[in-house]
């Protein structure tokens, strides 16, 4: 369970890193979209980072 929780944390941190990169260069993180803007970056990567961080916290509650 520890390794799964660590994987979820790393996915969350990666999504947060992609969010930061996307705020400076949205076209770099949304290359497949027709229109790349910061709002889409925040929705996609910010939502993913928040979702996986909440899952990480919930898994931590279940372990203790």
PDB file of N, H, CA, C and O in Angstrom:
ATOM      1  N   UNK A   1       0.823  -1.188   0.000  1.00  0.00           N
ATOM      2  CA  UNK A   1       0.000   0.000   0.000  1.00  0.00           C
ATOM      3  C   UNK A   1       0.874   1.261   0.000  1.00  0.00           C
ATOM      4  O   UNK A   1       0.495   2.291  -0.557  1.00  0.00           O
ATOM      5  N   UNK A   2       2.044   1.162   0.632  1.00  0.00           N
ATOM      6  H   UNK A   2       2.352   0.325   1.085  1.00  0.00           H
ATOM      7  CA  UNK A   2       2.940   2.312   0.699  1.00  0.00           C
ATOM      8  C   UNK A   2       3.373   2.747  -0.697  1.00  0.00           C
ATOM      9  O   UNK A   2       3.422   3.942  -0.988  1.00  0.00           O
ATOM     10  N   UNK A   3       3.687   1.783  -1.561  1.00  0.00           N
ATOM     11  H   UNK A   3       3.647   0.813  -1.324  1.00  0.00           H
ATOM     12  CA  UNK A   3       4.156   2.110  -2.907  1.00  0.00           C
ATOM     13  C   UNK A   3       3.040   2.716  -3.757  1.00  0.00           C
ATOM     14  O   UNK A   3       3.291   3.612  -4.564  1.00  0.00           O
ATOM     15  N   UNK A   4       1.835   2.241  -3.582  1.00  0.00           N
ATOM     16  H   UNK A   4       1.631   1.514  -2.927  1.00  0.00           H
ATOM     17  CA  UNK A   4       0.697   2.811  -4.312  1.00  0.00           C
ATOM     18  C   UNK A   4       0.450   4.251  -3.876  1.00  0.00           C
ATOM     19  O   UNK A   4       0.183   5.121  -4.705  1.00  0.00           O
ATOM     20  N   UNK A   5       0.541   4.493  -2.579  1.00  0.00           N
ATOM     21  H   UNK A   5       0.758   3.786  -1.906  1.00  0.00           H
ATOM     22  CA  UNK A   5       0.347   5.852  -2.055  1.00  0.00           C
ATOM     23  C   UNK A   5       1.445   6.785  -2.567  1.00  0.00           C
ATOM     24  O   UNK A   5       1.180   7.943  -2.890  1.00  0.00           O
ATOM     25  N   UNK A   6       2.673   6.278  -2.639  1.00  0.00           N
ATOM     26  H   UNK A   6       2.888   5.337  -2.377  1.00  0.00           H
ATOM     27  CA  UNK A   6       3.780   7.065  -3.168  1.00  0.00           C
ATOM     28  C   UNK A   6       3.567   7.381  -4.648  1.00  0.00           C
ATOM     29  O   UNK A   6       3.846   8.493  -5.096  1.00  0.00           O
ATOM     30  N   UNK A   7       3.074   6.404  -5.404  1.00  0.00           N
ATOM     31  H   UNK A   7       2.847   5.500  -5.040  1.00  0.00           H
ATOM     32  CA  UNK A   7       2.780   6.620  -6.815  1.00  0.00           C
ATOM     33  C   UNK A   7       1.730   7.712  -6.996  1.00  0.00           C
ATOM     34  O   UNK A   7       1.873   8.568  -7.869  1.00  0.00           O
ATOM     35  N   UNK A   8       0.692   7.690  -6.193  1.00  0.00           N
ATOM     36  H   UNK A   8       0.576   6.994  -5.485  1.00  0.00           H
ATOM     37  CA  UNK A   8      -0.357   8.714  -6.263  1.00  0.00           C
ATOM     38  C   UNK A   8       0.233  10.092  -5.946  1.00  0.00           C
ATOM     39  O   UNK A   8      -0.116  11.076  -6.599  1.00  0.00           O
ATOM     40  N   UNK A   9       1.116  10.171  -4.960  1.00  0.00           N
ATOM     41  H   UNK A   9       1.400   9.372  -4.430  1.00  0.00           H
ATOM     42  CA  UNK A   9       1.767  11.446  -4.621  1.00  0.00           C
ATOM     43  C   UNK A   9       2.625  11.934  -5.781  1.00  0.00           C
ATOM     44  O   UNK A   9       2.606  13.123  -6.099  1.00  0.00           O
ATOM     45  N   UNK A  10       3.373  11.044  -6.416  1.00  0.00           N
ATOM     46  H   UNK A  10       3.389  10.078  -6.157  1.00  0.00           H
ATOM     47  CA  UNK A  10       4.219  11.447  -7.540  1.00  0.00           C
ATOM     48  C   UNK A  10       3.384  11.908  -8.735  1.00  0.00           C
ATOM     49  O   UNK A  10       3.776  12.841  -9.436  1.00  0.00           O
ATOM     50  N   UNK A  11       2.254  11.273  -8.972  1.00  0.00           N
ATOM     51  H   UNK A  11       1.936  10.515  -8.403  1.00  0.00           H
ATOM     52  CA  UNK A  11       1.361  11.725 -10.043  1.00  0.00           C
ATOM     53  C   UNK A  11       0.830  13.117  -9.729  1.00  0.00           C
ATOM     54  O   UNK A  11       0.743  13.969 -10.613  1.00  0.00           O
ATOM     55  N   UNK A  12       0.475  13.345  -8.472  1.00  0.00           N
ATOM     56  H   UNK A  12       0.545  12.654  -7.754  1.00  0.00           H
ATOM     57  CA  UNK A  12      -0.010  14.660  -8.064  1.00  0.00           C
ATOM     58  C   UNK A  12       1.060  15.736  -8.241  1.00  0.00           C
ATOM     59  O   UNK A  12       0.771  16.826  -8.734  1.00  0.00           O
ATOM     60  N   UNK A  13       2.279  15.436  -7.846  1.00  0.00           N
ATOM     61  H   UNK A  13       2.514  14.550  -7.446  1.00  0.00           H
ATOM     62  CA  UNK A  13       3.367  16.403  -7.985  1.00  0.00           C
ATOM     63  C   UNK A  13       3.713  16.656  -9.450  1.00  0.00           C
ATOM     64  O   UNK A  13       4.054  17.778  -9.824  1.00  0.00           O
ATOM     65  N   UNK A  14       3.627  15.622 -10.275  1.00  0.00           N
ATOM     66  H   UNK A  14       3.350  14.710  -9.971  1.00  0.00           H
ATOM     67  CA  UNK A  14       3.875  15.783 -11.707  1.00  0.00           C
ATOM     68  C   UNK A  14       2.811  16.668 -12.341  1.00  0.00           C
ATOM     69  O   UNK A  14       3.125  17.535 -13.156  1.00  0.00           O
ATOM     70  N   UNK A  15       1.569  16.453 -11.975  1.00  0.00           N
ATOM     71  H   UNK A  15       1.314  15.748 -11.313  1.00  0.00           H
ATOM     72  CA  UNK A  15       0.488  17.288 -12.501  1.00  0.00           C
ATOM     73  C   UNK A  15       0.672  18.740 -12.052  1.00  0.00           C
ATOM     74  O   UNK A  15       0.404  19.665 -12.819  1.00  0.00           O
ATOM     75  N   UNK A  16       1.127  18.942 -10.816  1.00  0.00           N
ATOM     76  H   UNK A  16       1.345  18.191 -10.193  1.00  0.00           H
ATOM     77  CA  UNK A  16       1.385  20.303 -10.333  1.00  0.00           C
ATOM     78  C   UNK A  16       2.536  20.953 -11.113  1.00  0.00           C
ATOM     79  O   UNK A  16       2.476  22.136 -11.448  1.00  0.00           O
ATOM     80  N   UNK A  17       3.575  20.173 -11.396  1.00  0.00           N
ATOM     81  H   UNK A  17       3.624  19.212 -11.124  1.00  0.00           H
ATOM     82  CA  UNK A  17       4.687  20.686 -12.201  1.00  0.00           C
ATOM     83  C   UNK A  17       4.212  21.053 -13.606  1.00  0.00           C
ATOM     84  O   UNK A  17       4.592  22.098 -14.133  1.00  0.00           O
ATOM     85  N   UNK A  18       3.392  20.211 -14.210  1.00  0.00           N
ATOM     86  H   UNK A  18       3.082  19.362 -13.782  1.00  0.00           H
ATOM     87  CA  UNK A  18       2.837  20.513 -15.528  1.00  0.00           C
ATOM     88  C   UNK A  18       1.947  21.757 -15.483  1.00  0.00           C
ATOM     89  O   UNK A  18       1.901  22.525 -16.444  1.00  0.00           O
ATOM     90  N   UNK A  19       1.243  21.952 -14.366  1.00  0.00           N
ATOM     91  H   UNK A  19       1.281  21.328 -13.586  1.00  0.00           H
ATOM     92  CA  UNK A  19       0.428  23.158 -14.193  1.00  0.00           C
ATOM     93  C   UNK A  19       1.304  24.402 -14.202  1.00  0.00           C
ATOM     94  O   UNK A  19       0.978  25.385 -14.868  1.00  0.00           O
ATOM     95  N   UNK A  20       2.407  24.370 -13.475  1.00  0.00           N
ATOM     96  H   UNK A  20       2.672  23.571 -12.935  1.00  0.00           H
ATOM     97  CA  UNK A  20       3.315  25.515 -13.423  1.00  0.00           C
ATOM     98  C   UNK A  20       3.905  25.784 -14.806  1.00  0.00           C
ATOM     99  O   UNK A  20       3.960  26.935 -15.240  1.00  0.00           O
ATOM    100  N   UNK A  21       4.344  24.743 -15.496  1.00  0.00           N
ATOM    101  H   UNK A  21       4.300  23.809 -15.143  1.00  0.00           H
ATOM    102  CA  UNK A  21       4.891  24.908 -16.837  1.00  0.00           C
ATOM    103  C   UNK A  21       3.818  25.470 -17.778  1.00  0.00           C
ATOM    104  O   UNK A  21       4.090  26.364 -18.580  1.00  0.00           O
ATOM    105  N   UNK A  22       2.613  24.941 -17.669  1.00  0.00           N
ATOM    106  H   UNK A  22       2.393  24.215 -17.017  1.00  0.00           H
ATOM    107  CA  UNK A  22       1.520  25.373 -18.531  1.00  0.00           C
ATOM    108  C   UNK A  22       1.070  26.805 -18.293  1.00  0.00           C
ATOM    109  O   UNK A  22       0.520  27.437 -19.194  1.00  0.00           O
ATOM    110  N   UNK A  23       1.292  27.316 -17.109  1.00  0.00           N
ATOM    111  H   UNK A  23       1.739  26.802 -16.377  1.00  0.00           H
ATOM    112  CA  UNK A  23       0.940  28.716 -16.860  1.00  0.00           C
ATOM    113  C   UNK A  23       1.873  29.663 -17.608  1.00  0.00           C
ATOM    114  O   UNK A  23       1.477  30.773 -17.962  1.00  0.00           O
ATOM    115  N   UNK A  24       3.094  29.235 -17.848  1.00  0.00           N
ATOM    116  H   UNK A  24       3.416  28.333 -17.561  1.00  0.00           H
ATOM    117  CA  UNK A  24       4.032  30.057 -18.601  1.00  0.00           C
ATOM    118  C   UNK A  24       3.938  29.803 -20.099  1.00  0.00           C
ATOM    119  O   UNK A  24       4.000  30.745 -20.889  1.00  0.00           O
ATOM    120  N   UNK A  25       3.788  28.544 -20.500  1.00  0.00           N
ATOM    121  H   UNK A  25       3.737  27.779 -19.858  1.00  0.00           H
ATOM    122  CA  UNK A  25       3.703  28.187 -21.922  1.00  0.00           C
ATOM    123  C   UNK A  25       2.562  27.190 -22.128  1.00  0.00           C
ATOM    124  O   UNK A  25       2.798  25.982 -22.160  1.00  0.00           O
ATOM    125  N   UNK A  26       1.338  27.677 -22.267  1.00  0.00           N
ATOM    126  H   UNK A  26       1.146  28.658 -22.240  1.00  0.00           H
ATOM    127  CA  UNK A  26       0.196  26.760 -22.399  1.00  0.00           C
ATOM    128  C   UNK A  26       0.280  25.850 -23.613  1.00  0.00           C
ATOM    129  O   UNK A  26      -0.182  24.710 -23.564  1.00  0.00           O
ATOM    130  N   UNK A  27       0.861  26.335 -24.700  1.00  0.00           N
ATOM    131  H   UNK A  27       1.236  27.262 -24.741  1.00  0.00           H
ATOM    132  CA  UNK A  27       0.940  25.518 -25.915  1.00  0.00           C
ATOM    133  C   UNK A  27       1.831  24.304 -25.717  1.00  0.00           C
ATOM    134  O   UNK A  27       1.669  23.302 -26.414  1.00  0.00           O
ATOM    135  N   UNK A  28       2.768  24.373 -24.781  1.00  0.00           N
ATOM    136  H   UNK A  28       2.900  25.187 -24.215  1.00  0.00           H
ATOM    137  CA  UNK A  28       3.665  23.259 -24.522  1.00  0.00           C
ATOM    138  C   UNK A  28       2.947  22.102 -23.828  1.00  0.00           C
ATOM    139  O   UNK A  28       3.257  20.939 -24.084  1.00  0.00           O
ATOM    140  N   UNK A  29       2.000  22.410 -22.962  1.00  0.00           N
ATOM    141  H   UNK A  29       1.748  23.355 -22.754  1.00  0.00           H
ATOM    142  CA  UNK A  29       1.308  21.378 -22.202  1.00  0.00           C
ATOM    143  C   UNK A  29      -0.013  20.952 -22.839  1.00  0.00           C
ATOM    144  O   UNK A  29      -0.551  19.900 -22.493  1.00  0.00           O
ATOM    145  N   UNK A  30      -0.534  21.743 -23.752  1.00  0.00           N
ATOM    146  H   UNK A  30      -0.096  22.597 -24.033  1.00  0.00           H
ATOM    147  CA  UNK A  30      -1.797  21.404 -24.428  1.00  0.00           C
ATOM    148  C   UNK A  30      -1.585  21.356 -25.931  1.00  0.00           C
ATOM    149  O   UNK A  30      -2.342  21.976 -26.678  1.00  0.00           O
ATOM    150  N   UNK A  31      -0.583  20.640 -26.384  1.00  0.00           N
ATOM    151  H   UNK A  31       0.032  20.137 -25.777  1.00  0.00           H
ATOM    152  CA  UNK A  31      -0.213  20.631 -27.796  1.00  0.00           C
ATOM    153  C   UNK A  31      -1.283  19.982 -28.659  1.00  0.00           C
ATOM    154  O   UNK A  31      -1.342  20.266 -29.855  1.00  0.00           O
ATOM    155  N   UNK A  32      -2.125  19.127 -28.108  1.00  0.00           N
ATOM    156  H   UNK A  32      -2.076  18.895 -27.136  1.00  0.00           H
ATOM    157  CA  UNK A  32      -3.136  18.422 -28.903  1.00  0.00           C
ATOM    158  C   UNK A  32      -4.426  19.231 -29.072  1.00  0.00           C
ATOM    159  O   UNK A  32      -5.265  18.879 -29.901  1.00  0.00           O
ATOM    160  N   UNK A  33      -4.593  20.295 -28.310  1.00  0.00           N
ATOM    161  H   UNK A  33      -3.911  20.581 -27.637  1.00  0.00           H
ATOM    162  CA  UNK A  33      -5.798  21.127 -28.379  1.00  0.00           C
ATOM    163  C   UNK A  33      -5.694  22.137 -29.521  1.00  0.00           C
ATOM    164  O   UNK A  33      -4.600  22.557 -29.899  1.00  0.00           O
ATOM    165  N   UNK A  34      -6.847  22.517 -30.060  1.00  0.00           N
ATOM    166  H   UNK A  34      -7.735  22.176 -29.752  1.00  0.00           H
ATOM    167  CA  UNK A  34      -6.865  23.560 -31.085  1.00  0.00           C
ATOM    168  C   UNK A  34      -6.555  24.929 -30.480  1.00  0.00           C
ATOM    169  O   UNK A  34      -5.823  25.730 -31.063  1.00  0.00           O
ATOM    170  N   UNK A  35      -7.118  25.179 -29.314  1.00  0.00           N
ATOM    171  H   UNK A  35      -7.712  24.529 -28.840  1.00  0.00           H
ATOM    172  CA  UNK A  35      -6.894  26.443 -28.617  1.00  0.00           C
ATOM    173  C   UNK A  35      -6.236  26.121 -27.282  1.00  0.00           C
ATOM    174  O   UNK A  35      -6.781  25.362 -26.480  1.00  0.00           O
ATOM    175  N   UNK A  36      -5.065  26.699 -27.049  1.00  0.00           N
ATOM    176  H   UNK A  36      -4.623  27.315 -27.700  1.00  0.00           H
ATOM    177  CA  UNK A  36      -4.360  26.484 -25.790  1.00  0.00           C
ATOM    178  C   UNK A  36      -4.378  27.783 -24.998  1.00  0.00           C
ATOM    179  O   UNK A  36      -3.875  28.809 -25.456  1.00  0.00           O
ATOM    180  N   UNK A  37      -4.959  27.728 -23.809  1.00  0.00           N
ATOM    181  H   UNK A  37      -5.367  26.894 -23.437  1.00  0.00           H
ATOM    182  CA  UNK A  37      -4.930  28.904 -22.950  1.00  0.00           C
ATOM    183  C   UNK A  37      -4.736  28.476 -21.494  1.00  0.00           C
ATOM    184  O   UNK A  37      -4.807  27.291 -21.168  1.00  0.00           O
ATOM    185  N   UNK A  38      -4.497  29.434 -20.648  1.00  0.00           N
ATOM    186  H   UNK A  38      -4.440  30.397 -20.913  1.00  0.00           H
ATOM    187  CA  UNK A  38      -4.170  29.136 -19.253  1.00  0.00           C
ATOM    188  C   UNK A  38      -5.358  28.550 -18.499  1.00  0.00           C
ATOM    189  O   UNK A  38      -5.173  27.747 -17.585  1.00  0.00           O
ATOM    190  N   UNK A  39      -6.565  28.938 -18.870  1.00  0.00           N
ATOM    191  H   UNK A  39      -6.715  29.590 -19.613  1.00  0.00           H
ATOM    192  CA  UNK A  39      -7.752  28.407 -18.197  1.00  0.00           C
ATOM    193  C   UNK A  39      -7.861  26.896 -18.405  1.00  0.00           C
ATOM    194  O   UNK A  39      -8.194  26.167 -17.471  1.00  0.00           O
ATOM    195  N   UNK A  40      -7.584  26.424 -19.614  1.00  0.00           N
ATOM    196  H   UNK A  40      -7.314  27.016 -20.373  1.00  0.00           H
ATOM    197  CA  UNK A  40      -7.620  24.993 -19.883  1.00  0.00           C
ATOM    198  C   UNK A  40      -6.520  24.258 -19.123  1.00  0.00           C
ATOM    199  O   UNK A  40      -6.724  23.138 -18.653  1.00  0.00           O
ATOM    200  N   UNK A  41      -5.363  24.888 -19.005  1.00  0.00           N
ATOM    201  H   UNK A  41      -5.197  25.798 -19.386  1.00  0.00           H
ATOM    202  CA  UNK A  41      -4.254  24.288 -18.246  1.00  0.00           C
ATOM    203  C   UNK A  41      -4.647  24.144 -16.785  1.00  0.00           C
ATOM    204  O   UNK A  41      -4.413  23.100 -16.177  1.00  0.00           O
ATOM    205  N   UNK A  42      -5.239  25.180 -16.225  1.00  0.00           N
ATOM    206  H   UNK A  42      -5.429  26.029 -16.719  1.00  0.00           H
ATOM    207  CA  UNK A  42      -5.660  25.141 -14.822  1.00  0.00           C
ATOM    208  C   UNK A  42      -6.735  24.080 -14.624  1.00  0.00           C
ATOM    209  O   UNK A  42      -6.693  23.329 -13.649  1.00  0.00           O
ATOM    210  N   UNK A  43      -7.697  24.012 -15.539  1.00  0.00           N
ATOM    211  H   UNK A  43      -7.732  24.622 -16.331  1.00  0.00           H
ATOM    212  CA  UNK A  43      -8.751  23.007 -15.407  1.00  0.00           C
ATOM    213  C   UNK A  43      -8.203  21.586 -15.478  1.00  0.00           C
ATOM    214  O   UNK A  43      -8.553  20.745 -14.649  1.00  0.00           O
ATOM    215  N   UNK A  44      -7.365  21.318 -16.439  1.00  0.00           N
ATOM    216  H   UNK A  44      -7.081  22.002 -17.112  1.00  0.00           H
ATOM    217  CA  UNK A  44      -6.872  19.966 -16.646  1.00  0.00           C
ATOM    218  C   UNK A  44      -5.851  19.552 -15.590  1.00  0.00           C
ATOM    219  O   UNK A  44      -6.068  18.590 -14.853  1.00  0.00           O
ATOM    220  N   UNK A  45      -4.752  20.272 -15.520  1.00  0.00           N
ATOM    221  H   UNK A  45      -4.576  21.054 -16.119  1.00  0.00           H
ATOM    222  CA  UNK A  45      -3.664  19.868 -14.633  1.00  0.00           C
ATOM    223  C   UNK A  45      -3.920  20.257 -13.174  1.00  0.00           C
ATOM    224  O   UNK A  45      -3.507  19.538 -12.265  1.00  0.00           O
ATOM    225  N   UNK A  46      -4.582  21.364 -12.947  1.00  0.00           N
ATOM    226  H   UNK A  46      -4.918  21.949 -13.686  1.00  0.00           H
ATOM    227  CA  UNK A  46      -4.931  21.730 -11.576  1.00  0.00           C
ATOM    228  C   UNK A  46      -5.940  20.765 -10.988  1.00  0.00           C
ATOM    229  O   UNK A  46      -5.838  20.370  -9.827  1.00  0.00           O
ATOM    230  N   UNK A  47      -6.913  20.389 -11.798  1.00  0.00           N
ATOM    231  H   UNK A  47      -6.996  20.710 -12.742  1.00  0.00           H
ATOM    232  CA  UNK A  47      -7.897  19.405 -11.337  1.00  0.00           C
ATOM    233  C   UNK A  47      -7.272  18.055 -11.062  1.00  0.00           C
ATOM    234  O   UNK A  47      -7.593  17.405 -10.067  1.00  0.00           O
ATOM    235  N   UNK A  48      -6.376  17.628 -11.946  1.00  0.00           N
ATOM    236  H   UNK A  48      -6.115  18.156 -12.754  1.00  0.00           H
ATOM    237  CA  UNK A  48      -5.698  16.339 -11.749  1.00  0.00           C
ATOM    238  C   UNK A  48      -4.818  16.372 -10.505  1.00  0.00           C
ATOM    239  O   UNK A  48      -4.810  15.419  -9.726  1.00  0.00           O
ATOM    240  N   UNK A  49      -4.080  17.459 -10.316  1.00  0.00           N
ATOM    241  H   UNK A  49      -4.086  18.233 -10.949  1.00  0.00           H
ATOM    242  CA  UNK A  49      -3.209  17.568  -9.142  1.00  0.00           C
ATOM    243  C   UNK A  49      -4.035  17.551  -7.861  1.00  0.00           C
ATOM    244  O   UNK A  49      -3.670  16.881  -6.895  1.00  0.00           O
ATOM    245  N   UNK A  50      -5.127  18.272  -7.848  1.00  0.00           N
ATOM    246  H   UNK A  50      -5.423  18.816  -8.633  1.00  0.00           H
ATOM    247  CA  UNK A  50      -5.980  18.317  -6.662  1.00  0.00           C
ATOM    248  C   UNK A  50      -6.633  16.960  -6.401  1.00  0.00           C
ATOM    249  O   UNK A  50      -6.678  16.501  -5.260  1.00  0.00           O
ATOM    250  N   UNK A  51      -7.130  16.328  -7.439  1.00  0.00           N
ATOM    251  H   UNK A  51      -7.094  16.701  -8.366  1.00  0.00           H
ATOM    252  CA  UNK A  51      -7.781  15.025  -7.299  1.00  0.00           C
ATOM    253  C   UNK A  51      -6.818  13.977  -6.747  1.00  0.00           C
ATOM    254  O   UNK A  51      -7.155  13.258  -5.806  1.00  0.00           O
ATOM    255  N   UNK A  52      -5.628  13.887  -7.325  1.00  0.00           N
ATOM    256  H   UNK A  52      -5.354  14.471  -8.089  1.00  0.00           H
ATOM    257  CA  UNK A  52      -4.684  12.879  -6.859  1.00  0.00           C
ATOM    258  C   UNK A  52      -4.140  13.200  -5.469  1.00  0.00           C
ATOM    259  O   UNK A  52      -3.798  12.287  -4.717  1.00  0.00           O
ATOM    260  N   UNK A  53      -4.057  14.484  -5.118  1.00  0.00           N
ATOM    261  H   UNK A  53      -4.335  15.225  -5.729  1.00  0.00           H
ATOM    262  CA  UNK A  53      -3.612  14.819  -3.768  1.00  0.00           C
ATOM    263  C   UNK A  53      -4.663  14.441  -2.733  1.00  0.00           C
ATOM    264  O   UNK A  53      -4.327  13.979  -1.643  1.00  0.00           O
ATOM    265  N   UNK A  54      -5.924  14.635  -3.070  1.00  0.00           N
ATOM    266  H   UNK A  54      -6.196  15.010  -3.956  1.00  0.00           H
ATOM    267  CA  UNK A  54      -6.999  14.235  -2.160  1.00  0.00           C
ATOM    268  C   UNK A  54      -7.008  12.717  -2.001  1.00  0.00           C
ATOM    269  O   UNK A  54      -7.201  12.213  -0.894  1.00  0.00           O
ATOM    270  N   UNK A  55      -6.803  11.988  -3.087  1.00  0.00           N
ATOM    271  H   UNK A  55      -6.646  12.396  -3.986  1.00  0.00           H
ATOM    272  CA  UNK A  55      -6.720  10.525  -2.998  1.00  0.00           C
ATOM    273  C   UNK A  55      -5.546  10.119  -2.119  1.00  0.00           C
ATOM    274  O   UNK A  55      -5.660   9.196  -1.312  1.00  0.00           O
ATOM    275  N   UNK A  56      -4.416  10.806  -2.274  1.00  0.00           N
ATOM    276  H   UNK A  56      -4.323  11.555  -2.930  1.00  0.00           H
ATOM    277  CA  UNK A  56      -3.241  10.538  -1.444  1.00  0.00           C
ATOM    278  C   UNK A  56      -3.565  10.739   0.041  1.00  0.00           C
ATOM    279  O   UNK A  56      -3.199   9.916   0.880  1.00  0.00           O
ATOM    280  N   UNK A  57      -4.249  11.834   0.353  1.00  0.00           N
ATOM    281  H   UNK A  57      -4.546  12.502  -0.328  1.00  0.00           H
ATOM    282  CA  UNK A  57      -4.611  12.087   1.756  1.00  0.00           C
ATOM    283  C   UNK A  57      -5.590  11.053   2.280  1.00  0.00           C
ATOM    284  O   UNK A  57      -5.470  10.608   3.421  1.00  0.00           O
ATOM    285  N   UNK A  58      -6.552  10.670   1.466  1.00  0.00           N
ATOM    286  H   UNK A  58      -6.649  11.032   0.539  1.00  0.00           H
ATOM    287  CA  UNK A  58      -7.529   9.673   1.891  1.00  0.00           C
ATOM    288  C   UNK A  58      -6.877   8.311   2.117  1.00  0.00           C
ATOM    289  O   UNK A  58      -7.255   7.590   3.040  1.00  0.00           O
ATOM    290  N   UNK A  59      -5.925   7.963   1.304  1.00  0.00           N
ATOM    291  H   UNK A  59      -5.617   8.550   0.554  1.00  0.00           H
ATOM    292  CA  UNK A  59      -5.193   6.706   1.514  1.00  0.00           C
ATOM    293  C   UNK A  59      -4.374   6.769   2.803  1.00  0.00           C
ATOM    294  O   UNK A  59      -4.192   5.755   3.477  1.00  0.00           O
ATOM    295  N   UNK A  60      -3.890   7.943   3.138  1.00  0.00           N
ATOM    296  H   UNK A  60      -4.038   8.767   2.590  1.00  0.00           H
ATOM    297  CA  UNK A  60      -3.132   8.100   4.388  1.00  0.00           C
ATOM    298  C   UNK A  60      -4.017   7.946   5.598  1.00  0.00           C
ATOM    299  O   UNK A  60      -3.579   7.421   6.622  1.00  0.00           O
ATOM    300  N   UNK A  61      -5.255   8.392   5.505  1.00  0.00           N
ATOM    301  H   UNK A  61      -5.611   8.818   4.673  1.00  0.00           H
ATOM    302  CA  UNK A  61      -6.197   8.227   6.612  1.00  0.00           C
ATOM    303  C   UNK A  61      -6.549   6.752   6.794  1.00  0.00           C
ATOM    304  O   UNK A  61      -6.689   6.263   7.915  1.00  0.00           O
ATOM    305  N   UNK A  62      -6.690   6.053   5.660  1.00  0.00           N
ATOM    306  H   UNK A  62      -6.576   6.450   4.749  1.00  0.00           H
ATOM    307  CA  UNK A  62      -7.046   4.649   5.730  1.00  0.00           C
ATOM    308  C   UNK A  62      -5.942   3.776   6.293  1.00  0.00           C
ATOM    309  O   UNK A  62      -6.223   2.711   6.844  1.00  0.00           O
ATOM    310  N   UNK A  63      -4.688   4.202   6.168  1.00  0.00           N
ATOM    311  H   UNK A  63      -4.460   5.067   5.720  1.00  0.00           H
ATOM    312  CA  UNK A  63      -3.561   3.405   6.662  1.00  0.00           C
ATOM    313  C   UNK A  63      -3.447   3.479   8.177  1.00  0.00           C
ATOM    314  O   UNK A  63      -3.132   2.481   8.826  1.00  0.00           O
ATOM    315  N   UNK A  64      -3.698   4.637   8.736  1.00  0.00           N
ATOM    316  H   UNK A  64      -3.954   5.447   8.209  1.00  0.00           H
ATOM    317  CA  UNK A  64      -3.483   4.829  10.176  1.00  0.00           C
ATOM    318  C   UNK A  64      -4.552   4.209  11.018  1.00  0.00           C
ATOM    319  O   UNK A  64      -4.498   4.293  12.245  1.00  0.00           O
TER     320      UNK A  64
END
